[in-house]
Amino acid sequence: DTDAPVSNMARYDRALTVFSPDGHLFQVEYASEAVKKGSTAVGVRGEDIVVLAVERKSTAKLQETRTVRKICELDEHVAIAFAGLTADARVLTNKARVECQGYRLSFEDAVSVDYITRYIASVQQKYTQSGGVRPFGVSNLVAGFDSDGTPRLFTTESSGAFAAWKANAIGRGEKTCREFLEKHYTEPPAGDEGIVLAVRTLLEVVESGSKNVE
């Protein structure tokens, strides 16, 4: 009898599409834990600038460093930084790039940052409610400029949730970096102030100094 509650919880633990009695989707929560083990990424939106800064992992001596990228371009005006599983991020990034190009072909215009963020979040959400798949173990910072030149910054999560931010951090140093940003962010930082703030924030958690910042 004492083993019954444990076996019941294990059933909810394995099933992606089944809520536990207390309202949890454990696989989605585990995907969020994978994000917390990833390299830290920071985003800062300024008056006329938006900055992405990431912790660069140390590479093997014989590894080509140019093939290890934590910031990727989606379109000429939008970029994405991620924390979590690199392979999952690559798949999600490629889907977003195809959507950007498809939008240009269909409407002869570039996507807005809000639009592509919603697309990425909807893809992540689809993978939380279908059998035979698992959630993306990745969170993203989506940064770019709208057609009127307004800088935008969004975060998407493994659950498919997304939100606009003035400044945010994801990855293993998320809590420390966010606390630092809350103390030092002045609205809105102009010019190089945004770059300085992003780098200072990341250096709070990067042990090896500026050489490990991208």
Salt bridges, closest charged atoms under 4 A:
ASP22 OD2 - HIS24 NE2 3.70
GLU29 OE2 - HIS24 ND1 2.32
GLU33 OE2 - LYS36 NZ 3.43
GLU55 OE2 - ARG172 NH2 3.12
GLU64 OE1 - ARG66 NE 3.84
ASP75 OD2 - ARG104 NE 2.92
GLU76 OE2 - ARG104 NH2 3.22
ASP88 OD2 - ARG134 NH1 2.77
ASP114 OD2 - ARG118 NE 2.77
ASP146 OD2 - ARG152 NH1 2.78
GLU174 OE2 - ARG178 NH2 3.05
GLU187 OE1 - LYS166 NZ 2.94
GLU214 OE1 - ARG56 NE 3.98
